[in-house]
Amino acid sequence: MPLYHFDLRDGEAFVKDDEGMELPDVGRAQIEAVQSLAEMVRDIPVRASRPSGYPMGIEVRDAEGFLFSLSFAFMDRRRH
């Protein structure tokens, strides 16, 4: 099974996934990335404390390199 890496971006922080996860195909990696990003967003305890435009995301790669990314940004409508 192919090994997929899920690198995380949380504001200015970047966490490289050195371990990876074996998954059957890129479709399953997409599902895993969506679920992981949803958990990251859900775990923001107080969204109001995050500045408008605060980005979060997951960049997915395999042995050959970058495959795709998912992102989320908290946008305060009152500030834009």
PAFI-618001 format. One record per residue: chain; residue in one letter; x, y, z of N, C-alpha, C, O, CB in turn. Coordinates in Angstrom, 3 decimals. Last residue first. Glycine has a CB too. Example, Ala and Ser with C-alpha at 12.3 -4.5 7.8 and 13.67 -1.06 7.14 Angstrom:
<sites>
<site cadena="A" residuo="S" n_u="12.850" n_v="-2.250" n_w="7.080" ca_u="13.670" ca_v="-1.060" ca_w="7.140" c_u="12.900" c_v="0.030" c_w="7.870" o_u="13.409" o_v="1.138" o_w="8.039" cb_u="14.084" cb_v="-0.598" cb_w="5.725"/>
<site cadena="A" residuo="A" n_u="13.190" n_v="-5.690" n_w="7.800" ca_u="12.300" ca_v="-4.500" ca_w="7.800" c_u="13.200" c_v="-3.300" c_w="7.800" o_u="14.236" o_v="-3.319" o_w="8.465" cb_u="11.308" cb_v="-4.473" cb_w="9.046"/>
</sites>
This chain:
<sites>
<site cadena="A" residuo="H" n_u="-14.107" n_v="42.534" n_w="7.276" ca_u="-13.813" ca_v="42.540" ca_w="5.826" c_u="-14.888" c_v="43.258" c_w="5.068" o_u="-14.815" o_v="43.365" o_w="3.844" cb_u="-13.668" cb_v="41.116" cb_w="5.285"/>
<site cadena="A" residuo="R" n_u="-14.859" n_v="42.290" n_w="9.872" ca_u="-13.559" ca_v="42.925" ca_w="9.612" c_u="-13.239" c_v="43.004" c_w="8.126" o_u="-12.176" o_v="43.505" o_w="7.760" cb_u="-12.456" cb_v="42.165" cb_w="10.327"/>
<site cadena="A" residuo="R" n_u="-17.199" n_v="40.899" n_w="10.007" ca_u="-17.232" ca_v="42.294" ca_w="10.480" c_u="-15.949" c_v="43.026" c_w="10.138" o_u="-15.934" o_v="44.257" o_w="10.112" cb_u="-17.464" cb_v="42.344" cb_w="11.991"/>
<site cadena="A" residuo="R" n_u="-16.495" n_v="38.321" n_w="9.324" ca_u="-17.220" ca_v="39.143" ca_w="8.353" c_u="-17.223" c_v="40.627" c_w="8.745" o_u="-17.247" o_v="41.499" o_w="7.877" cb_u="-18.658" cb_v="38.640" cb_w="8.215"/>
<site cadena="A" residuo="D" n_u="-13.646" n_v="36.749" n_w="9.798" ca_u="-14.602" ca_v="37.532" ca_w="10.562" c_u="-15.244" c_v="38.521" c_w="9.600" o_u="-14.591" o_v="39.449" o_w="9.124" cb_u="-13.919" cb_v="38.264" cb_w="11.774"/>
<site cadena="A" residuo="M" n_u="-12.703" n_v="33.579" n_w="8.905" ca_u="-12.873" ca_v="34.940" ca_w="8.423" c_u="-13.969" c_v="35.626" c_w="9.231" o_u="-15.089" o_v="35.124" o_w="9.325" cb_u="-13.210" cb_v="34.954" cb_w="6.913"/>
<site cadena="A" residuo="F" n_u="-10.462" n_v="31.075" n_w="9.119" ca_u="-11.503" ca_v="31.726" ca_w="9.894" c_u="-11.577" c_v="33.179" c_w="9.441" o_u="-10.608" o_v="33.924" o_w="9.583" cb_u="-11.225" cb_v="31.619" cb_w="11.432"/>
<site cadena="A" residuo="A" n_u="-9.848" n_v="28.893" n_w="6.502" ca_u="-9.447" ca_v="30.154" ca_w="7.135" c_u="-10.651" c_v="30.728" c_w="7.860" o_u="-11.732" o_v="30.853" o_w="7.284" cb_u="-8.890" cb_v="31.174" cb_w="6.084"/>
<site cadena="A" residuo="F" n_u="-8.507" n_v="25.894" n_w="5.341" ca_u="-9.627" ca_v="26.537" ca_w="6.016" c_u="-9.078" c_v="27.832" c_w="6.596" o_u="-7.965" o_v="27.859" o_w="7.122" cb_u="-10.268" cb_v="25.607" cb_w="7.136"/>
<site cadena="A" residuo="S" n_u="-7.562" n_v="23.527" n_w="2.772" ca_u="-7.330" ca_v="24.645" ca_w="3.688" c_u="-8.636" c_v="25.198" c_w="4.221" o_u="-9.708" o_v="25.005" o_w="3.647" cb_u="-6.543" cb_v="25.750" cb_w="2.994"/>
<site cadena="A" residuo="L" n_u="-5.672" n_v="20.884" n_w="1.390" ca_u="-6.978" ca_v="21.360" ca_w="1.832" c_u="-6.710" c_v="22.520" c_w="2.778" o_u="-5.724" o_v="22.496" o_w="3.515" cb_u="-7.828" cb_v="20.214" cb_w="2.529"/>
<site cadena="A" residuo="S" n_u="-3.750" n_v="19.766" n_w="-1.422" ca_u="-3.886" ca_v="20.398" ca_w="-0.115" c_u="-5.343" c_v="20.777" c_w="0.131" o_u="-6.127" o_v="20.961" o_w="-0.800" cb_u="-2.978" cb_v="21.643" cb_w="-0.011"/>
<site cadena="A" residuo="F" n_u="-1.878" n_v="17.103" n_w="-3.060" ca_u="-2.970" ca_v="18.078" ca_w="-2.965" c_u="-2.956" c_v="18.712" c_w="-1.576" o_u="-2.249" o_v="18.259" o_w="-0.676" cb_u="-4.352" cb_v="17.404" cb_w="-3.250"/>
<site cadena="A" residuo="L" n_u="0.812" n_v="16.080" n_w="-3.518" ca_u="-0.370" ca_v="15.604" ca_w="-4.240" c_u="-1.492" c_v="16.639" c_w="-4.244" o_u="-1.997" o_v="17.009" o_w="-5.304" cb_u="-0.871" cb_v="14.305" cb_w="-3.624"/>
<site cadena="A" residuo="F" n_u="4.369" n_v="16.321" n_w="-3.594" ca_u="3.080" ca_v="16.945" ca_w="-3.296" c_u="1.966" c_v="16.369" c_w="-4.163" o_u="2.130" o_v="16.187" o_w="-5.370" cb_u="3.165" cb_v="18.455" cb_w="-3.495"/>
<site cadena="A" residuo="G" n_u="6.162" n_v="13.154" n_w="-4.051" ca_u="6.026" ca_v="14.572" ca_w="-3.749" c_u="4.598" c_v="14.997" c_w="-3.487" o_u="3.727" o_v="14.176" o_w="-3.197" cb_u="6.579" cb_v="15.378" cb_w="-4.866"/>
<site cadena="A" residuo="E" n_u="6.578" n_v="10.456" n_w="-4.226" ca_u="6.973" ca_v="11.266" ca_w="-5.383" c_u="6.838" c_v="12.760" c_w="-5.140" o_u="7.340" o_v="13.560" o_w="-5.930" cb_u="6.150" cb_v="10.882" cb_w="-6.578"/>
<site cadena="A" residuo="A" n_u="5.517" n_v="9.390" n_w="-1.917" ca_u="6.954" ca_v="9.228" ca_w="-2.156" c_u="7.452" c_v="10.107" c_w="-3.303" o_u="8.630" o_v="10.462" o_w="-3.341" cb_u="7.270" cb_v="7.770" cb_w="-2.455"/>
<site cadena="A" residuo="D" n_u="3.119" n_v="12.011" n_w="-1.275" ca_u="3.518" ca_v="10.605" ca_w="-1.281" c_u="5.017" c_v="10.549" c_w="-1.568" o_u="5.705" o_v="11.564" o_w="-1.469" cb_u="2.699" cb_v="9.776" cb_w="-2.344"/>
<site cadena="A" residuo="R" n_u="1.253" n_v="14.448" n_w="0.618" ca_u="2.297" ca_v="14.047" ca_w="-0.329" c_u="2.517" c_v="12.547" c_w="-0.230" o_u="2.154" o_v="11.905" o_w="0.756" cb_u="3.622" cb_v="14.811" cb_w="-0.061"/>
<site cadena="A" residuo="V" n_u="-0.879" n_v="17.105" n_w="1.464" ca_u="-0.693" ca_v="15.657" ca_w="1.349" c_u="0.342" c_v="15.353" c_w="0.277" o_u="0.316" o_v="15.917" o_w="-0.817" cb_u="-2.031" cb_v="14.950" cb_w="1.024"/>
<site cadena="A" residuo="E" n_u="-1.413" n_v="19.493" n_w="3.854" ca_u="-0.782" ca_v="19.257" ca_w="2.559" c_u="-0.429" c_v="17.772" c_w="2.497" o_u="0.247" o_v="17.252" o_w="3.385" cb_u="0.497" cb_v="20.170" cb_w="2.355"/>
<site cadena="A" residuo="I" n_u="-3.952" n_v="21.178" n_w="5.467" ca_u="-3.236" ca_v="19.912" ca_w="5.368" c_u="-2.695" c_v="19.796" c_w="3.952" o_u="-3.424" o_v="19.978" o_w="2.977" cb_u="-4.160" cb_v="18.696" cb_w="5.726"/>
<site cadena="A" residuo="G" n_u="-4.553" n_v="24.131" n_w="7.494" ca_u="-4.569" ca_v="23.297" ca_w="6.309" c_u="-3.764" c_v="22.027" c_w="6.443" o_u="-3.006" o_v="21.831" o_w="7.393" cb_u="-4.072" cb_v="24.066" cb_w="5.161"/>
<site cadena="A" residuo="M" n_u="-5.640" n_v="27.378" n_w="8.366" ca_u="-5.337" ca_v="26.022" ca_w="8.789" c_u="-5.364" c_v="25.159" c_w="7.532" o_u="-6.125" o_v="25.439" o_w="6.605" cb_u="-6.356" cb_v="25.502" cb_w="9.883"/>
<site cadena="A" residuo="P" n_u="-5.263" n_v="30.904" n_w="8.996" ca_u="-5.326" ca_v="29.745" ca_w="8.109" c_u="-4.995" c_v="28.419" c_w="8.812" o_u="-4.175" o_v="28.369" o_w="9.728" cb_u="-4.381" cb_v="29.949" cb_w="6.953"/>
<site cadena="A" residuo="Y" n_u="-7.114" n_v="33.652" n_w="9.870" ca_u="-6.261" ca_v="32.611" ca_w="10.456" c_u="-6.370" c_v="31.341" c_w="9.622" o_u="-7.447" o_v="30.752" o_w="9.539" cb_u="-6.657" cb_v="32.330" cb_w="11.937"/>
<site cadena="A" residuo="G" n_u="-8.790" n_v="35.664" n_w="9.138" ca_u="-7.891" ca_v="35.158" ca_w="8.119" c_u="-6.972" c_v="34.062" c_w="8.619" o_u="-6.126" o_v="33.583" o_w="7.865" cb_u="-7.079" cb_v="36.270" cb_w="7.573"/>
<site cadena="A" residuo="S" n_u="-8.782" n_v="37.295" n_w="12.231" ca_u="-9.462" ca_v="37.068" ca_w="10.968" c_u="-8.447" c_v="36.652" c_w="9.912" o_u="-7.367" o_v="37.235" o_w="9.817" cb_u="-10.231" cb_v="38.330" cb_w="10.523"/>
<site cadena="A" residuo="P" n_u="-7.231" n_v="35.544" n_w="14.951" ca_u="-7.381" ca_v="36.704" ca_w="14.072" c_u="-8.104" c_v="36.334" c_w="12.779" o_u="-8.032" o_v="35.199" o_w="12.310" cb_u="-6.011" cb_v="37.306" cb_w="13.751"/>
<site cadena="A" residuo="R" n_u="-8.971" n_v="33.902" n_w="17.535" ca_u="-8.126" ca_v="33.776" ca_w="16.353" c_u="-8.309" c_v="35.004" c_w="15.477" o_u="-9.436" o_v="35.459" o_w="15.284" cb_u="-8.457" cb_v="32.483" cb_w="15.563"/>
<site cadena="A" residuo="S" n_u="-10.873" n_v="34.217" n_w="19.444" ca_u="-9.510" ca_v="34.611" ca_w="19.801" c_u="-8.554" c_v="34.509" c_w="18.622" o_u="-7.425" o_v="34.990" o_w="18.711" cb_u="-9.004" cb_v="33.756" cb_w="20.942"/>
<site cadena="A" residuo="A" n_u="-13.175" n_v="33.165" n_w="18.399" ca_u="-13.073" ca_v="34.627" ca_w="18.470" c_u="-11.661" c_v="35.081" c_w="18.818" o_u="-11.288" o_v="36.215" o_w="18.517" cb_u="-14.057" cb_v="35.174" cb_w="19.499"/>
<site cadena="A" residuo="R" n_u="-12.985" n_v="30.445" n_w="18.775" ca_u="-12.687" ca_v="31.005" ca_w="17.450" c_u="-12.487" c_v="32.509" c_w="17.500" o_u="-11.711" o_v="33.062" o_w="16.720" cb_u="-13.802" cb_v="30.672" cb_w="16.475"/>
<site cadena="A" residuo="V" n_u="-11.814" n_v="28.616" n_w="21.081" ca_u="-12.489" ca_v="29.914" ca_w="21.059" c_u="-12.126" c_v="30.586" c_w="19.743" o_u="-11.077" o_v="31.220" o_w="19.626" cb_u="-12.081" cb_v="30.810" cb_w="22.298"/>
<site cadena="A" residuo="P" n_u="-10.831" n_v="26.006" n_w="20.312" ca_u="-11.699" ca_v="26.215" ca_w="21.474" c_u="-12.471" c_v="27.528" c_w="21.446" o_u="-13.662" o_v="27.550" o_w="21.756" cb_u="-10.882" cb_v="26.160" cb_w="22.719"/>
<site cadena="A" residuo="I" n_u="-10.763" n_v="24.081" n_w="17.606" ca_u="-10.455" ca_v="25.477" ca_w="17.947" c_u="-11.380" c_v="25.847" c_w="19.105" o_u="-12.586" o_v="25.988" o_w="18.907" cb_u="-10.649" cb_v="26.461" cb_w="16.697"/>
<site cadena="A" residuo="D" n_u="-11.574" n_v="21.562" n_w="16.846" ca_u="-10.816" ca_v="21.683" ca_w="18.080" c_u="-10.395" c_v="23.113" c_w="18.419" o_u="-9.730" o_v="23.329" o_w="19.432" cb_u="-9.607" cb_v="20.825" cb_w="17.996"/>
<site cadena="A" residuo="R" n_u="-12.710" n_v="21.797" n_w="14.349" ca_u="-13.606" ca_v="21.551" ca_w="15.480" c_u="-12.888" c_v="21.770" c_w="16.817" o_u="-13.524" o_v="22.125" o_w="17.810" cb_u="-14.167" cb_v="20.123" cb_w="15.412"/>
<site cadena="A" residuo="V" n_u="-10.410" n_v="21.987" n_w="12.821" ca_u="-11.318" ca_v="23.132" ca_w="12.898" c_u="-12.223" c_v="22.994" c_w="14.115" o_u="-12.469" o_v="23.968" o_w="14.826" cb_u="-12.162" cb_v="23.253" cb_w="11.607"/>
<site cadena="A" residuo="M" n_u="-9.353" n_v="19.398" n_w="13.149" ca_u="-8.566" ca_v="20.573" ca_w="13.510" c_u="-9.476" c_v="21.783" c_w="13.729" o_u="-9.323" o_v="22.512" o_w="14.708" cb_u="-7.523" cb_v="20.878" cb_w="12.419"/>
<site cadena="A" residuo="E" n_u="-11.439" n_v="17.840" n_w="12.096" ca_u="-11.089" ca_v="17.722" ca_w="13.512" c_u="-10.285" c_v="18.927" c_w="13.983" o_u="-10.502" o_v="19.427" o_w="15.087" cb_u="-10.298" cb_v="16.435" cb_w="13.762"/>
<site cadena="A" residuo="A" n_u="-11.295" n_v="18.645" n_w="9.411" ca_u="-12.531" ca_v="18.882" ca_w="10.171" c_u="-12.266" c_v="18.791" c_w="11.669" o_u="-12.810" o_v="19.584" o_w="12.438" cb_u="-13.625" cb_v="17.869" cb_w="9.764"/>
<site cadena="A" residuo="L" n_u="-8.785" n_v="17.630" n_w="8.769" ca_u="-8.984" ca_v="19.077" ca_w="8.792" c_u="-10.248" c_v="19.430" c_w="9.570" o_u="-10.265" o_v="20.414" o_w="10.310" cb_u="-9.064" cb_v="19.635" cb_w="7.359"/>
<site cadena="A" residuo="S" n_u="-9.376" n_v="14.855" n_w="8.928" ca_u="-8.366" ca_v="15.459" ca_w="9.803" c_u="-8.538" c_v="16.971" c_w="9.903" o_u="-8.449" o_v="17.536" o_w="10.994" cb_u="-6.963" cb_v="15.132" cb_w="9.296"/>
<site cadena="A" residuo="Q" n_u="-11.271" n_v="14.540" n_w="6.890" ca_u="-11.629" ca_v="14.230" ca_w="8.278" c_u="-10.652" c_v="14.876" c_w="9.260" o_u="-11.062" o_v="15.385" o_w="10.303" cb_u="-11.661" cb_v="12.709" cb_w="8.493"/>
<site cadena="A" residuo="V" n_u="-9.697" n_v="15.280" n_w="4.670" ca_u="-10.929" ca_v="16.019" ca_w="4.992" c_u="-11.308" c_v="15.784" c_w="6.450" o_u="-11.632" o_v="16.731" o_w="7.166" cb_u="-12.095" cb_v="15.592" cb_w="4.055"/>
<site cadena="A" residuo="A" n_u="-7.700" n_v="13.286" n_w="4.776" ca_u="-7.347" ca_v="14.701" ca_w="4.893" c_u="-8.563" c_v="15.543" c_w="5.278" o_u="-8.458" o_v="16.427" o_w="6.128" cb_u="-6.750" cb_v="15.212" cb_w="3.576"/>
<site cadena="A" residuo="E" n_u="-9.219" n_v="10.947" n_w="4.342" ca_u="-8.461" ca_v="11.113" ca_w="5.589" c_u="-8.111" c_v="12.587" c_w="5.821" o_u="-8.216" o_v="13.078" o_w="6.945" cb_u="-7.172" cb_v="10.259" cb_w="5.554"/>
<site cadena="A" residuo="I" n_u="-10.085" n_v="11.452" n_w="1.724" ca_u="-11.059" ca_v="11.299" ca_w="2.810" c_u="-10.374" c_v="11.534" c_w="4.156" o_u="-10.905" o_v="12.246" o_w="5.009" cb_u="-11.713" cb_v="9.889" cb_w="2.772"/>
<site cadena="A" residuo="Q" n_u="-7.626" n_v="11.440" n_w="0.389" ca_u="-8.464" ca_v="12.642" ca_w="0.379" c_u="-9.476" c_v="12.606" c_w="1.515" o_u="-9.698" o_v="13.612" o_w="2.189" cb_u="-9.188" cb_v="12.783" cb_w="-0.967"/>
<site cadena="A" residuo="A" n_u="-6.828" n_v="8.816" n_w="0.785" ca_u="-6.016" ca_v="9.884" ca_w="1.374" c_u="-6.818" c_v="11.193" c_w="1.408" o_u="-6.697" o_v="11.966" o_w="2.358" cb_u="-4.693" cb_v="10.075" cb_w="0.571"/>
<site cadena="A" residuo="R" n_u="-8.697" n_v="7.533" n_w="-0.779" ca_u="-8.767" ca_v="7.320" ca_w="0.672" c_u="-7.934" c_v="8.385" c_w="1.397" o_u="-8.291" o_v="8.808" o_w="2.497" cb_u="-8.268" cb_v="5.889" cb_w="1.045"/>
<site cadena="A" residuo="G" n_u="-7.737" n_v="8.419" n_w="-3.233" ca_u="-9.111" ca_v="8.719" ca_w="-2.824" c_u="-9.284" c_v="8.574" c_w="-1.326" o_u="-9.938" o_v="9.394" o_w="-0.682" cb_u="-10.095" cb_v="7.810" cb_w="-3.547"/>
<site cadena="A" residuo="V" n_u="-5.232" n_v="7.278" n_w="-3.447" ca_u="-5.315" ca_v="8.722" ca_w="-3.209" c_u="-6.730" c_v="9.138" c_w="-2.796" o_u="-6.892" o_v="10.122" o_w="-2.074" cb_u="-4.888" cb_v="9.494" cb_w="-4.468"/>
<site cadena="A" residuo="D" n_u="-5.312" n_v="4.089" n_w="-1.643" ca_u="-5.223" ca_v="4.939" ca_w="-2.838" c_u="-5.400" c_v="6.406" c_w="-2.461" o_u="-5.681" o_v="6.735" o_w="-1.309" cb_u="-6.286" cb_v="4.524" cb_w="-3.883"/>
<site cadena="A" residuo="P" n_u="-4.962" n_v="2.642" n_w="0.798" ca_u="-5.070" ca_v="1.934" ca_w="-0.481" c_u="-4.888" c_v="2.803" c_w="-1.726" o_u="-4.377" o_v="2.335" o_w="-2.744" cb_u="-6.392" cb_v="1.277" cb_w="-0.554"/>
<site cadena="A" residuo="L" n_u="-2.335" n_v="3.817" n_w="2.983" ca_u="-3.729" ca_v="3.826" ca_w="2.537" c_u="-3.805" c_v="3.195" c_w="1.150" o_u="-2.823" o_v="3.209" o_w="0.408" cb_u="-4.308" cb_v="5.280" cb_w="2.521"/>
<site cadena="A" residuo="E" n_u="-0.271" n_v="4.385" n_w="5.660" ca_u="-0.507" ca_v="3.518" ca_w="4.510" c_u="-1.997" c_v="3.493" c_w="4.210" o_u="-2.814" o_v="3.184" o_w="5.077" cb_u="0.031" cb_v="2.082" cb_w="4.769"/>
<site cadena="A" residuo="M" n_u="0.999" n_v="7.469" n_w="6.565" ca_u="-0.068" ca_v="6.504" ca_w="6.780" c_u="-0.238" c_v="5.682" c_w="5.511" o_u="-0.336" o_v="6.233" o_w="4.415" cb_u="-1.400" cb_v="7.212" cb_w="7.172"/>
<site cadena="A" residuo="G" n_u="3.796" n_v="9.169" n_w="8.200" ca_u="2.888" ca_v="8.835" ca_w="7.118" c_u="1.862" c_v="7.784" c_w="7.521" o_u="1.855" o_v="7.284" o_w="8.646" cb_u="3.669" cb_v="8.353" cb_w="5.930"/>
<site cadena="A" residuo="E" n_u="6.083" n_v="10.204" n_w="9.618" ca_u="5.661" ca_v="8.804" ca_w="9.692" c_u="4.794" c_v="8.387" c_w="8.510" o_u="5.046" o_v="7.354" o_w="7.890" cb_u="4.907" cb_v="8.561" cb_w="10.977"/>
<site cadena="A" residuo="D" n_u="6.437" n_v="12.915" n_w="9.331" ca_u="7.534" ca_v="12.039" ca_w="8.921" c_u="7.137" c_v="10.563" c_w="8.900" o_u="7.787" o_v="9.758" o_w="8.233" cb_u="8.714" cb_v="12.231" cb_w="9.847"/>
<site cadena="A" residuo="D" n_u="4.802" n_v="15.652" n_w="8.618" ca_u="4.466" ca_v="14.274" ca_w="8.975" c_u="5.564" c_v="13.355" c_w="8.447" o_u="5.610" o_v="13.054" o_w="7.254" cb_u="3.065" cb_v="13.863" cb_w="8.401"/>
<site cadena="A" residuo="K" n_u="5.594" n_v="18.794" n_w="9.914" ca_u="5.835" ca_v="17.815" ca_w="8.858" c_u="5.552" c_v="16.409" c_w="9.385" o_u="6.009" o_v="16.033" o_w="10.464" cb_u="7.292" cb_v="17.919" cb_w="8.333"/>
<site cadena="A" residuo="V" n_u="3.840" n_v="21.516" n_w="10.727" ca_u="4.274" ca_v="20.246" ca_w="11.306" c_u="4.366" c_v="19.219" c_w="10.184" o_u="3.362" o_v="18.828" o_w="9.589" cb_u="3.295" cb_v="19.764" cb_w="12.432"/>
<site cadena="A" residuo="F" n_u="4.026" n_v="24.922" n_w="11.178" ca_u="4.031" ca_v="23.870" ca_w="10.169" c_u="4.587" c_v="22.608" c_w="10.824" o_u="5.673" o_v="22.629" o_w="11.404" cb_u="4.876" cb_v="24.283" cb_w="8.904"/>
<site cadena="A" residuo="A" n_u="2.431" n_v="27.944" n_w="12.241" ca_u="3.092" ca_v="26.670" ca_w="12.560" c_u="2.955" c_v="25.673" c_w="11.407" o_u="1.915" o_v="25.591" o_w="10.754" cb_u="2.502" cb_v="26.068" cb_w="13.850"/>
<site cadena="A" residuo="E" n_u="0.879" n_v="30.104" n_w="11.695" ca_u="2.270" ca_v="30.158" ca_w="11.234" c_u="2.998" c_v="28.834" c_w="11.446" o_u="4.073" o_v="28.627" o_w="10.884" cb_u="3.015" cb_v="31.272" cb_w="11.954"/>
<site cadena="A" residuo="G" n_u="-1.998" n_v="28.260" n_w="11.435" ca_u="-1.484" ca_v="29.626" ca_w="11.521" c_u="-0.089" c_v="29.659" c_w="10.923" o_u="0.101" o_v="29.283" o_w="9.766" cb_u="-1.468" cb_v="30.135" cb_w="12.991"/>
<site cadena="A" residuo="D" n_u="-1.017" n_v="25.307" n_w="10.863" ca_u="-1.936" ca_v="25.891" ca_w="11.844" c_u="-1.428" c_v="27.296" c_w="12.129" o_u="-0.542" o_v="27.493" o_w="12.960" cb_u="-2.027" cb_v="25.019" cb_w="13.171"/>
<site cadena="A" residuo="R" n_u="-0.639" n_v="22.676" n_w="8.705" ca_u="-0.394" ca_v="24.103" ca_w="8.881" c_u="-1.476" c_v="24.624" c_w="9.823" o_u="-2.671" o_v="24.413" o_w="9.614" cb_u="-0.400" cb_v="24.878" cb_w="7.496"/>
<site cadena="A" residuo="L" n_u="0.788" n_v="19.412" n_w="8.421" ca_u="-0.220" ca_v="20.308" ca_w="8.970" c_u="0.261" c_v="21.743" c_w="9.037" o_u="1.414" o_v="22.009" o_w="9.377" cb_u="-0.628" cb_v="19.847" cb_w="10.341"/>
<site cadena="A" residuo="D" n_u="1.034" n_v="16.747" n_w="6.131" ca_u="1.713" ca_v="17.864" ca_w="6.777" c_u="0.663" c_v="18.894" c_w="7.193" o_u="-0.241" o_v="19.213" o_w="6.421" cb_u="2.783" cb_v="18.501" cb_w="5.827"/>
<site cadena="A" residuo="F" n_u="0.742" n_v="13.587" n_w="5.787" ca_u="-0.220" ca_v="14.665" ca_w="6.002" c_u="0.463" c_v="15.759" c_w="6.816" o_u="0.472" o_v="15.708" o_w="8.046" cb_u="-1.510" cb_v="14.144" cb_w="6.726"/>
<site cadena="A" residuo="H" n_u="1.699" n_v="11.156" n_w="3.419" ca_u="2.096" ca_v="12.030" ca_w="4.521" c_u="1.146" c_v="13.217" c_w="4.562" o_u="0.788" o_v="13.783" o_w="3.529" cb_u="3.576" cb_v="12.504" cb_w="4.368"/>
<site cadena="A" residuo="Y" n_u="1.186" n_v="7.762" n_w="2.541" ca_u="0.807" ca_v="9.164" ca_w="2.373" c_u="1.197" c_v="9.939" c_w="3.626" o_u="1.048" o_v="9.450" o_w="4.746" cb_u="-0.720" cb_v="9.303" cb_w="2.090"/>
<site cadena="A" residuo="L" n_u="2.275" n_v="4.951" n_w="0.866" ca_u="2.421" ca_v="5.713" ca_w="2.099" c_u="2.130" c_v="7.183" c_w="1.800" o_u="2.747" o_v="7.778" o_w="0.917" cb_u="3.850" cb_v="5.535" cb_w="2.708"/>
<site cadena="A" residuo="P" n_u="0.453" n_v="2.273" n_w="-0.719" ca_u="1.210" ca_v="3.521" ca_w="-0.750" c_u="1.210" c_v="4.209" c_w="0.617" o_u="0.277" o_v="4.067" o_w="1.407" cb_u="0.633" cb_v="4.460" cb_w="-1.810"/>
<site cadena="A" residuo="M" n_u="0.832" n_v="-1.189" n_w="0.000" ca_u="0.000" ca_v="0.000" ca_w="0.000" c_u="0.875" c_v="1.250" c_w="0.000" o_u="1.921" o_v="1.279" o_w="0.648" cb_u="-0.946" cb_v="-0.001" cb_w="1.213"/>
</sites>
